[in-house]
Amino acid sequence: MGKHSRAARLRARSLVVAAALVVLGGLGTVGTAQADDGRVEGTPCSEHARACVELGSKRAWLIDDGAVVHGPVPISPGGPGHETPTGDFRVEWKHTNHRSAEYDGAPMPFAVFFAEGGIAFHEGDLRRPSKGCVRLGHDDAVEFYNVLEVGDAVEVR
């Protein structure tokens, strides 16, 4: 047999091995795990989310290419009358040392805005409800601020 036939056989064998590894879960991003329903395993969010929030359990995650890269982390969402909105959003803008114009200059360090009405991830007290934002501890707020970019998908469930 000629060398083209041998090369073709090697390519075909490589494709078969690669396909088998994908089916068996041996290829892909380290840490990638998805539930059968298209959600990122351990979260209520889809593989398209970059940030995921679960209001009921007061937890949030950062996701990259369908894999959890940070979290779950504790959050403090909005309280009665100021509920954090649910749905699919996009990061709109960010501000490191933001102060709320609506709430008497309340500090919102490491703010990542994603929903109408000034709703953002930001550093804050986790022991009490927010006015609709998703409060994070200091280290987590810094991580969300550093990782999330304008346009990234945010899912709140």
C-alpha positions as CSV (number, residue, x, y, z in Angstrom):
1,M,0.0,0.0,0.0
2,G,1.1,3.6,-0.7
3,K,1.8,6.2,1.9
4,H,-1.5,8.0,1.2
5,S,-3.4,4.8,2.2
6,R,-1.4,4.5,5.4
7,A,-2.0,8.2,6.3
8,A,-5.7,7.9,5.5
9,R,-5.9,4.8,7.8
10,L,-4.1,6.7,10.6
11,R,-6.4,9.7,10.3
12,A,-9.5,7.4,10.3
13,R,-8.2,5.5,13.4
14,S,-7.5,8.9,15.2
15,L,-11.1,10.0,14.4
16,V,-12.5,6.8,15.8
17,V,-10.4,7.0,19.0
18,A,-11.4,10.7,19.4
19,A,-15.1,9.9,18.9
20,A,-14.9,7.1,21.5
21,L,-13.2,9.4,24.0
22,V,-15.9,12.0,23.5
23,V,-18.6,9.5,24.0
24,L,-16.9,8.1,27.1
25,G,-16.2,11.6,28.5
26,G,-12.5,11.5,28.0
27,L,-12.1,14.7,26.0
28,G,-13.2,18.2,26.6
29,T,-12.6,20.9,29.1
30,V,-11.4,19.8,32.5
31,G,-14.3,20.1,34.9
32,T,-17.0,20.1,32.2
33,A,-20.0,18.3,33.4
34,Q,-23.5,18.8,32.0
35,A,-26.7,17.3,33.0
36,D,-28.8,15.5,30.4
37,D,-31.1,18.6,30.1
38,G,-28.4,20.9,28.9
39,R,-27.8,22.5,32.3
40,V,-24.4,22.8,33.9
41,E,-24.2,20.0,36.5
42,G,-24.8,21.3,40.0
43,T,-26.4,24.5,38.8
44,P,-29.9,25.5,37.5
45,C,-28.3,27.3,34.5
46,S,-27.5,26.5,30.9
47,E,-24.1,26.0,29.4
48,H,-24.5,29.4,27.8
49,A,-24.4,31.2,31.1
50,R,-21.2,32.9,32.3
51,A,-22.8,33.7,35.7
52,C,-25.5,31.7,37.3
53,V,-27.6,32.6,40.4
54,E,-30.0,30.3,42.3
55,L,-32.2,32.5,44.5
56,G,-33.8,29.7,46.5
57,S,-30.5,28.3,47.7
58,K,-28.8,31.8,47.8
59,R,-25.8,30.6,45.7
60,A,-24.0,31.7,42.6
61,W,-21.4,30.3,40.2
62,L,-19.1,31.5,37.4
63,I,-19.1,29.2,34.4
64,D,-16.7,29.0,31.5
65,D,-17.5,26.9,28.4
66,G,-20.1,24.9,30.3
67,A,-17.9,24.2,33.4
68,V,-18.1,25.7,36.8
69,V,-14.9,27.6,37.4
70,H,-15.9,29.4,40.7
71,G,-18.6,28.5,43.2
72,P,-21.0,27.8,44.5
73,V,-20.6,30.9,46.6
74,P,-23.1,32.4,49.1
75,I,-25.1,35.4,48.1
76,S,-27.7,37.7,49.5
77,P,-30.5,38.5,47.0
78,G,-33.3,41.1,47.2
79,G,-35.8,40.9,50.0
80,P,-39.6,41.3,50.0
81,G,-40.7,44.2,47.8
82,H,-37.2,44.4,46.3
83,E,-36.9,40.9,44.8
84,T,-34.0,40.1,42.5
85,P,-35.4,39.7,39.0
86,T,-35.3,36.2,37.4
87,G,-34.5,35.5,33.8
88,D,-31.8,35.7,31.3
89,F,-29.7,38.9,31.2
90,R,-26.4,40.3,29.9
91,V,-23.7,42.2,31.7
92,E,-24.3,45.8,30.8
93,W,-21.5,47.6,32.5
94,K,-19.0,47.5,35.4
95,H,-17.8,50.0,38.0
96,T,-15.2,49.3,40.7
97,N,-16.2,51.8,43.3
98,H,-19.9,52.5,42.5
99,R,-22.2,54.2,44.9
100,S,-26.0,53.9,44.5
101,A,-27.7,57.1,43.4
102,E,-31.1,55.6,44.3
103,Y,-30.1,54.5,47.9
104,D,-28.4,57.5,49.5
105,G,-24.9,56.7,48.0
106,A,-24.8,53.2,49.4
107,P,-21.5,51.6,48.5
108,M,-21.6,48.9,45.8
109,P,-17.9,47.9,45.4
110,F,-17.0,45.8,42.4
111,A,-20.4,46.3,40.8
112,V,-21.3,44.3,37.7
113,F,-24.6,45.5,36.3
114,F,-26.8,43.1,34.5
115,A,-30.5,44.0,34.8
116,E,-32.7,47.1,34.5
117,G,-33.1,49.2,37.6
118,G,-29.4,49.1,38.6
119,I,-29.4,45.4,39.5
120,A,-25.8,44.2,39.9
121,F,-23.5,41.7,41.5
122,H,-21.5,43.6,44.1
123,E,-19.7,43.3,47.5
124,G,-22.0,43.6,50.5
125,D,-23.4,42.2,53.7
126,L,-24.6,38.6,53.2
127,R,-26.6,38.6,56.5
128,R,-29.4,40.8,55.2
129,P,-31.4,41.1,52.0
130,S,-30.4,43.6,49.3
131,K,-32.7,46.0,47.4
132,G,-32.6,43.6,44.4
133,C,-28.9,43.2,43.7
134,V,-26.9,40.0,44.2
135,R,-24.6,40.7,47.1
136,L,-21.3,38.7,47.3
137,G,-18.6,38.5,49.9
138,H,-15.4,40.5,49.2
139,D,-13.3,37.8,47.5
140,D,-16.2,36.5,45.4
141,A,-17.2,40.1,44.4
142,V,-13.7,40.7,43.2
143,E,-13.7,37.4,41.3
144,F,-17.0,38.1,39.6
145,Y,-15.8,41.6,38.7
146,N,-12.5,40.3,37.2
147,V,-14.1,37.4,35.3
148,L,-17.3,38.9,33.9
149,E,-17.2,41.1,30.8
150,V,-19.8,43.3,29.1
151,G,-22.1,41.1,27.1
152,D,-21.6,37.9,29.2
153,A,-24.8,35.9,29.8
154,V,-26.2,36.0,33.4
155,E,-29.0,33.6,34.3
156,V,-31.0,34.1,37.5
157,R,-33.3,31.3,38.6
